[in-house]
Amino acid sequence: SKYKDLIAKGNKPVQLLTTLFARFELLYRVKLACDDSNPKEKLKDIFGDKSEFYINKTVGFAKKIKMNDLNDIINMINENYMGTFQGIDDTETLIYDIIGRMKK
């Protein structure tokens, strides 16, 4: 699996969770911005000088995700993140859970 490949390359579970959290937090902010009365200005604040392609792909993906799923995934990452510091590493299971949610 990609997870095991990343771990074998020296990535730590906490690093993977941090990356996942950042991506889903971005999607959450984009989803909120799209619901705003002035989405273009909000999106400009979020993305800065990112390419139009990147922005369009991210916005398109954010529109497909349900807000409840985003909230649940962010909460799952937060819970697992704390577990990694307590010696409980369920990161692989968490990643598969996230993939399962994304396939809905």
C-alpha positions as CSV (number, residue, x, y, z in Angstrom):
1,S,0.0,0.0,0.0
2,K,1.0,3.6,-0.4
3,Y,0.9,4.0,3.4
4,K,3.6,1.3,3.9
5,D,5.7,2.8,1.1
6,L,5.6,6.2,2.7
7,I,6.6,4.7,6.1
8,A,9.4,2.7,4.5
9,K,10.7,6.0,3.0
10,G,11.1,7.4,6.5
11,N,7.8,9.2,6.9
12,K,6.4,9.1,10.4
13,P,2.7,8.5,11.0
14,V,2.4,11.9,12.6
15,Q,3.8,13.5,9.5
16,L,1.2,11.7,7.4
17,L,-1.6,12.8,9.7
18,T,-0.4,16.4,9.6
19,T,-0.4,16.3,5.8
20,L,-3.9,14.7,5.7
21,F,-5.2,17.2,8.2
22,A,-3.8,20.1,6.2
23,R,-5.5,18.9,3.0
24,F,-8.9,18.2,4.6
25,E,-8.7,21.5,6.5
26,L,-8.1,23.2,3.1
27,L,-11.1,21.5,1.6
28,Y,-13.2,22.5,4.6
29,R,-12.2,26.2,4.2
30,V,-12.8,26.0,0.4
31,K,-16.3,24.5,1.0
32,L,-17.1,27.3,3.4
33,A,-15.8,29.9,1.0
34,C,-18.0,28.5,-1.9
35,D,-21.1,29.0,0.3
36,D,-20.1,32.6,1.1
37,S,-21.8,35.6,-0.7
38,N,-18.5,36.5,-2.3
39,P,-16.7,33.2,-3.0
40,K,-14.1,34.6,-5.4
41,E,-12.6,37.0,-2.8
42,K,-12.6,34.3,-0.1
43,L,-10.9,31.8,-2.5
44,K,-8.3,34.4,-3.4
45,D,-7.5,34.7,0.3
46,I,-7.2,30.9,0.7
47,F,-5.2,30.2,-2.4
48,G,-3.1,33.3,-2.9
49,D,-1.0,32.8,-6.0
50,K,-1.7,29.1,-6.7
51,S,-2.3,28.1,-10.3
52,E,-5.8,28.3,-11.7
53,F,-5.6,24.5,-12.4
54,Y,-4.9,23.8,-8.8
55,I,-7.7,26.1,-7.6
56,N,-10.3,24.6,-10.0
57,K,-9.4,21.0,-9.0
58,T,-9.5,21.7,-5.3
59,V,-12.8,23.6,-5.6
60,G,-14.3,20.9,-7.7
61,F,-13.2,18.2,-5.2
62,A,-14.5,20.3,-2.3
63,K,-17.9,20.7,-3.9
64,K,-18.3,16.9,-4.2
65,I,-17.6,16.2,-0.5
66,K,-20.4,16.5,2.1
67,M,-19.6,18.9,5.0
68,N,-20.5,16.1,7.5
69,D,-17.9,13.8,5.9
70,L,-15.3,16.6,6.1
71,N,-16.1,17.2,9.8
72,D,-16.0,13.5,10.6
73,I,-12.6,13.0,8.8
74,I,-11.0,16.0,10.5
75,N,-12.2,14.7,13.9
76,M,-10.9,11.2,13.1
77,I,-7.5,12.7,12.2
78,N,-7.4,14.7,15.4
79,E,-8.3,11.7,17.5
80,N,-5.7,9.5,15.8
81,Y,-3.1,12.3,16.0
82,M,-3.3,12.3,19.7
83,G,-3.1,8.5,19.8
84,T,0.3,8.5,18.0
85,F,1.8,10.4,20.9
86,Q,0.4,7.9,23.3
87,G,1.9,5.0,21.4
88,I,-1.3,4.0,19.6
89,D,-0.8,4.0,15.9
90,D,-3.9,3.4,13.9
91,T,-2.8,5.6,11.0
92,E,-3.1,2.9,8.4
93,T,-6.6,2.0,9.5
94,L,-7.5,5.7,9.6
95,I,-6.3,6.2,6.0
96,Y,-8.4,3.3,4.8
97,D,-11.4,4.7,6.7
98,I,-10.8,8.1,4.9
99,I,-10.6,6.4,1.5
100,G,-13.8,4.5,2.3
101,R,-15.6,7.8,3.1
102,M,-14.2,9.4,-0.1
103,K,-15.6,6.5,-2.2
104,K,-19.2,7.2,-1.1
